[in-house]
Amino acid sequence: MAHRTADVVIIGGSVVGSSIAWHLREQGVPRVVVIERDRRYERASAFLAMGGIRQQFCTGVTVQMVQHSVGFWSQFDERMGTPDARPRAWFRQRGYLSLGTAHNAAALTHRYERQRAAGAEVSWLTRAEVSRLVPDAWLDDVEFGVFGPRDGYANPREVLSGMHRAAQHAGADYVEGTPVALHRDGRRMTGVTLASGDTIDTGTVVNAAGAWGGVIARMAALDVPITPLRQMLFRATLPHRWPSRFPMVIDPSGVHWRHDDPLSAGDPDCIVVACTKWDDVPGERFEPDDARWTRDFLPPLLRRMPGFGQLTDVHGWAGLYEMTPDHNPTLGEHPECPGLIFACGFSGHGLMMSPATGRIVSEMITRGRSETFDVGLFAPDRFARGALVHDEATI
């Protein structure tokens, strides 16, 4: 059994944890240890994600966080390159397009107004303008569209591997293991024990454990409601090389899709499709529900895009959303446990916010508070206080 010390221990080495580690090393924190139980990241939420990046939220600080992150994503491939590898996150700013019909017009109009008030860069489109963005769509029922021109999507696996390699190259120490205990001296954090029996003494622990964040909280005798929720995605090959490129298109049915572009000339042209089932049974459930393709996904997809009638090679997989009761993250030190900082519970938005999250947590640790963003409303004890944050822009 090994015993070591660290200035900061980060539990969870996926995109959020690795962003925090990279930012801490950039700030000169010498001993940063990242604990990751799944070093191949096969069940990491980012590894299994859709890769969407949008600033279309109704909460000002959330908009600011994603706007900051958009600048980071725009330079990611170059900035996160190491001497032995350069990622291809390939952030494509094709926008996020929400379609407004009689079914959702009032809610989408209200959301648009709140997004504008929160500082999001978002435009109101006529049906004709929507048609120019998605010329193959059936739009007879569409009254308008809401479009974020600087939004888009990236390759989530390249984002994860690029962030991990950059943090490791910067000097973060990655340890494979499963935490089984957090130690406190009175109220304050003092260390972590792994299932192997290894221990790490530290005064600062970051809970970046994603869907497992609630379990980590309970190790410190804290009740922070973070619940895993299965998110199904499907990839399908288009019947031919599509003449235009899709933004992230969000249908009123809840089905949304984006392009999965060919990486080389011989690769097929594909789409990735999602539709969140909010009443799914919670828990760490990774088994795909393939029946949802014909039941929930395909009918609204074909109605909106009749040309998708010959989709082939349909493949589904499941990842996890890390849900909180208000669908917003937990960010900050828990007041009942000094030294334990939360950076989890992003409810499907962790990847898109991860650059800003890395900066926020690194400032909390090196400067005593988040100076760039005021994230006080996301405090991890807000649920116990009944101070939930309501944002209408969850999809």
C-alpha positions in Angstrom: 0.0 0.0 0.0 1.4 3.3 -1.1 1.2 6.6 0.8 1.7 10.0 -0.8 0.8 13.6 -0.4 -0.6 16.1 -2.9 -1.6 19.8 -3.0 -4.8 18.9 -4.8 -6.5 15.6 -5.4 -9.1 15.5 -8.2 -11.6 12.6 -8.2 -12.5 12.0 -11.8 -10.2 12.4 -14.8 -12.6 12.9 -17.6 -12.9 16.2 -19.4 -13.9 18.3 -16.4 -11.3 16.8 -14.1 -8.6 17.0 -16.7 -9.5 20.6 -17.5 -9.2 21.5 -13.8 -5.8 19.6 -13.6 -4.5 21.4 -16.7 -5.6 24.8 -15.3 -4.0 24.1 -11.9 -0.7 23.2 -13.4 -0.9 26.3 -15.6 -1.3 28.3 -12.4 1.8 26.6 -10.9 0.2 24.2 -8.4 3.0 21.7 -8.0 1.4 18.4 -6.9 -1.9 17.7 -8.7 -3.1 14.1 -8.5 -6.1 12.9 -10.6 -7.8 9.7 -9.5 -9.7 7.9 -12.3 -11.4 4.6 -11.9 -11.8 4.0 -15.6 -8.5 4.8 -17.3 -9.8 3.7 -20.7 -12.8 6.1 -20.2 -15.2 3.7 -21.7 -18.0 4.8 -19.4 -17.0 8.4 -19.1 -19.9 10.7 -19.9 -17.7 12.8 -22.2 -16.5 9.7 -24.1 -20.1 8.7 -24.8 -21.5 12.3 -25.4 -22.9 14.0 -28.4 -20.4 16.9 -28.2 -22.8 19.8 -28.4 -21.5 23.3 -27.4 -24.0 26.1 -26.9 -24.5 29.4 -25.1 -28.3 29.3 -25.4 -29.1 29.3 -21.7 -31.3 31.6 -19.6 -28.9 32.1 -16.7 -26.3 34.9 -17.1 -23.3 33.1 -15.6 -24.0 29.9 -17.6 -24.0 32.0 -20.8 -20.7 33.6 -19.7 -19.2 30.2 -18.9 -20.0 28.8 -22.3 -19.0 32.0 -24.2 -15.6 31.7 -22.5 -15.5 28.0 -23.4 -16.3 28.7 -27.0 -13.2 30.8 -27.3 -11.2 27.9 -25.8 -12.8 25.3 -28.2 -12.0 27.5 -31.2 -8.3 27.1 -30.3 -8.4 23.7 -28.7 -6.6 21.6 -31.3 -3.6 23.9 -31.3 -3.6 24.8 -27.7 -3.9 21.3 -26.3 -1.4 19.8 -28.7 1.6 18.0 -27.1 5.0 17.1 -28.6 3.7 13.6 -29.4 0.1 14.3 -30.4 -2.3 16.9 -31.6 -6.1 16.4 -31.0 -8.7 17.0 -33.6 -11.6 18.2 -31.5 -12.8 19.9 -34.7 -15.2 22.4 -33.3 -17.6 23.2 -36.0 -19.5 26.4 -35.4 -22.6 25.6 -37.4 -25.0 26.8 -34.8 -27.8 25.4 -32.7 -31.3 25.7 -34.3 -34.5 25.2 -32.3 -37.7 24.9 -34.4 -40.8 26.7 -33.2 -44.2 25.3 -34.0 -47.7 25.9 -32.6 -46.8 23.1 -30.1 -43.9 25.0 -28.5 -44.1 28.6 -29.8 -45.0 30.3 -26.5 -42.3 28.4 -24.5 -39.6 28.9 -27.1 -40.5 32.6 -27.5 -40.2 33.1 -23.7 -36.9 31.2 -23.7 -35.5 33.3 -26.5 -36.3 36.5 -24.6 -34.7 35.2 -21.5 -31.6 34.0 -23.4 -31.2 37.5 -24.9 -31.6 39.1 -21.5 -28.9 36.7 -20.2 -26.5 37.9 -22.8 -26.6 34.9 -25.2 -25.9 35.6 -28.9 -29.1 34.3 -30.4 -31.2 35.2 -33.4 -34.9 35.0 -34.3 -35.3 33.4 -37.8 -38.3 33.4 -40.2 -39.3 30.1 -41.8 -37.6 31.1 -45.0 -34.3 31.7 -43.0 -34.7 28.3 -41.3 -35.2 26.7 -44.8 -31.8 28.2 -45.9 -30.1 26.5 -42.9 -31.9 23.2 -43.3 -33.0 23.1 -47.0 -34.1 19.5 -46.9 -36.4 19.8 -43.9 -40.2 19.7 -44.0 -41.2 23.0 -42.4 -44.9 23.5 -43.1 -45.7 23.5 -39.4 -42.7 25.7 -38.4 -43.5 29.3 -37.5 -40.0 30.5 -36.7 -36.5 29.3 -35.5 -34.2 30.4 -32.7 -30.5 30.2 -33.8 -27.2 30.5 -32.0 -24.7 31.2 -34.7 -21.5 30.7 -32.6 -22.7 27.4 -31.2 -21.8 24.1 -32.6 -20.3 20.7 -31.8 -17.0 19.0 -31.4 -15.7 15.4 -31.4 -16.2 14.4 -27.8 -13.6 11.6 -27.7 -10.9 13.9 -29.2 -11.9 16.5 -26.7 -11.4 14.1 -23.8 -8.2 12.5 -25.0 -6.7 15.9 -25.9 -7.6 17.4 -22.5 -6.2 14.4 -20.7 -2.9 14.3 -22.6 -2.4 18.1 -22.2 -3.0 17.8 -18.4 -0.6 14.9 -18.2 2.0 16.7 -20.3 1.6 19.7 -18.0 2.6 17.6 -15.0 -0.7 16.3 -13.5 -0.2 12.8 -12.0 -3.0 10.3 -13.0 -3.7 7.4 -10.7 -6.0 4.6 -11.5 -8.2 3.7 -8.6 -11.5 3.9 -6.9 -11.9 6.1 -3.9 -13.5 4.4 -0.9 -13.2 7.0 1.8 -12.7 10.7 2.3 -11.0 11.7 5.5 -11.7 14.8 7.6 -10.1 16.3 10.7 -13.1 17.8 12.3 -14.8 19.5 9.3 -11.8 19.9 7.0 -10.5 17.5 4.4 -7.3 15.6 5.1 -7.1 12.9 2.5 -8.4 10.1 0.3 -8.2 6.3 0.6 -8.5 4.1 -2.5 -9.8 0.5 -2.8 -6.2 -0.7 -3.2 -5.5 0.6 0.3 -3.3 3.4 -1.1 -3.8 6.8 0.7 -3.2 10.4 -0.4 -2.9 13.1 2.2 -4.3 16.4 1.0 -6.1 19.4 2.2 -8.0 20.0 -1.0 -10.2 17.4 -2.9 -12.1 18.3 -6.0 -15.2 16.2 -6.7 -15.2 16.0 -10.5 -16.7 12.5 -10.5 -19.6 13.2 -12.9 -22.5 10.9 -12.4 -20.7 9.4 -9.4 -20.5 12.8 -7.7 -23.3 12.0 -5.2 -21.5 8.9 -4.1 -18.3 10.9 -3.4 -20.3 13.5 -1.5 -21.7 10.7 0.8 -18.2 9.6 1.6 -17.8 13.0 3.3 -21.2 12.6 5.0 -22.8 15.1 2.7 -26.1 14.8 0.9 -25.7 16.4 -2.6 -28.4 15.0 -5.0 -26.6 14.0 -8.2 -28.3 11.1 -10.0 -27.1 9.2 -13.0 -29.6 9.2 -15.9 -29.2 7.2 -19.0 -28.9 9.1 -22.3 -29.4 7.2 -25.5 -27.7 8.3 -28.8 -27.8 6.7 -32.2 -25.4 7.1 -35.2 -26.8 6.4 -38.6 -25.3 6.6 -42.1 -27.0 9.0 -44.5 -28.3 7.6 -47.8 -25.7 9.7 -49.7 -23.2 12.4 -49.1 -25.4 15.3 -48.0 -25.0 18.5 -50.0 -25.2 20.7 -46.9 -24.0 20.5 -43.3 -26.5 20.5 -40.5 -26.4 22.8 -37.4 -27.5 21.1 -34.3 -31.2 20.9 -35.1 -33.7 20.6 -32.2 -37.1 19.5 -33.1 -40.1 20.3 -30.9 -40.5 16.5 -30.3 -37.2 16.6 -28.4 -35.3 14.7 -31.1 -32.1 16.6 -32.0 -29.4 15.7 -34.4 -26.1 16.9 -35.9 -23.7 15.9 -38.6 -21.0 13.3 -37.9 -18.7 14.4 -40.8 -16.5 12.0 -42.7 -12.9 12.1 -41.4 -11.5 11.1 -44.8 -12.7 10.9 -48.4 -13.7 7.3 -48.1 -15.7 7.6 -44.9 -19.5 7.7 -44.9 -21.6 10.8 -44.1 -23.4 10.2 -40.9 -25.7 11.9 -38.3 -25.8 11.5 -34.5 -29.3 11.7 -33.0 -30.4 12.1 -29.4 -33.7 12.3 -27.5 -33.6 12.5 -23.7 -36.1 10.3 -21.9 -36.5 12.3 -18.7 -38.6 9.6 -17.0 -36.1 6.8 -17.6 -35.1 4.7 -14.6 -32.2 6.5 -12.9 -28.9 4.7 -12.1 -25.7 3.7 -13.7 -27.3 1.9 -16.7 -25.3 1.6 -19.8 -27.2 -1.1 -21.6 -28.7 0.4 -24.9 -32.4 0.6 -25.3 -32.3 -0.1 -29.1 -36.1 -0.2 -29.3 -36.2 3.5 -28.8 -34.9 4.1 -32.3 -38.1 3.0 -34.0 -40.4 4.1 -31.2 -39.1 7.5 -30.2 -36.4 8.6 -32.6 -37.2 7.6 -36.1 -40.9 8.8 -36.5 -40.3 12.5 -35.7 -36.9 12.4 -37.5 -38.5 11.2 -40.8 -41.4 13.6 -40.4 -39.0 16.5 -40.2 -36.5 15.1 -42.7 -38.2 12.8 -45.3 -34.9 12.3 -47.1 -33.7 10.3 -44.1 -35.9 7.4 -45.2 -32.9 5.3 -46.3 -30.7 5.6 -43.2 -28.4 2.6 -42.7 -25.9 1.2 -40.2 -27.9 2.4 -37.2 -25.9 2.0 -34.0 -27.0 3.0 -30.5 -25.2 3.5 -27.3 -25.9 4.8 -23.8 -24.0 7.3 -21.7 -24.9 9.0 -18.5 -26.2 12.5 -17.6 -25.3 13.6 -14.1 -28.5 15.1 -13.0 -29.3 17.5 -10.2 -32.8 18.5 -9.2 -32.6 21.8 -11.1 -30.4 20.5 -14.0 -27.6 22.9 -13.1 -24.1 22.1 -11.9 -22.7 22.0 -8.4 -19.7 24.3 -8.3 -17.8 25.4 -5.3 -16.6 24.5 -1.8 -19.1 22.9 0.4 -19.6 25.0 3.5 -19.9 22.0 5.8 -16.6 20.5 4.5 -13.8 23.1 3.9 -11.4 21.7 1.4 -14.0 19.7 -0.6 -14.8 21.5 -3.9 -17.6 20.3 -6.2 -17.4 20.4 -10.0 -20.0 17.9 -11.1 -23.8 17.5 -11.6 -23.6 19.3 -15.0 -26.8 17.5 -16.2 -25.5 17.0 -19.8 -23.5 20.2 -20.1 -20.2 19.2 -18.6 -18.2 19.0 -21.8 -19.3 22.3 -23.2 -18.6 24.1 -19.9 -15.3 22.3 -19.0 -12.9 25.0 -20.0 -14.6 27.6 -17.9 -15.0 25.0 -15.1 -11.2 24.4 -15.1 -10.6 28.1 -14.7 -13.3 28.5 -12.0 -11.9 25.7 -9.8 -8.3 26.7 -10.3 -9.1 30.2 -9.1 -11.0 28.9 -6.1 -7.9 26.9 -5.1 -5.1 29.4 -5.9 -6.9 32.7 -5.1 -9.6 31.7 -2.6 -12.5 32.5 -4.9 -13.7 32.4 -8.5 -12.8 35.8 -9.8 -13.7 35.4 -13.5 -17.3 34.1 -12.9 -19.6 34.6 -10.0 -20.9 31.0 -9.5 -22.3 31.4 -6.0 -25.8 30.4 -7.2 -24.4 26.9 -8.1 -23.2 26.3 -4.5 -23.4 22.6 -3.6 -25.5 23.2 -0.5 -28.3 25.1 -2.5 -30.5 22.1 -2.5 -30.6 21.9 1.3 -31.4 25.6 1.3 -34.1 25.3 -1.3 -32.3 27.8 -3.5 -32.7 25.9 -6.8 -31.7 27.6 -10.1 -34.3 27.3 -12.9 -33.2 27.5 -16.5 -35.6 26.7 -19.3 -32.9 25.7 -21.8 -32.4 22.1 -21.0 -32.9 19.7 -23.9 
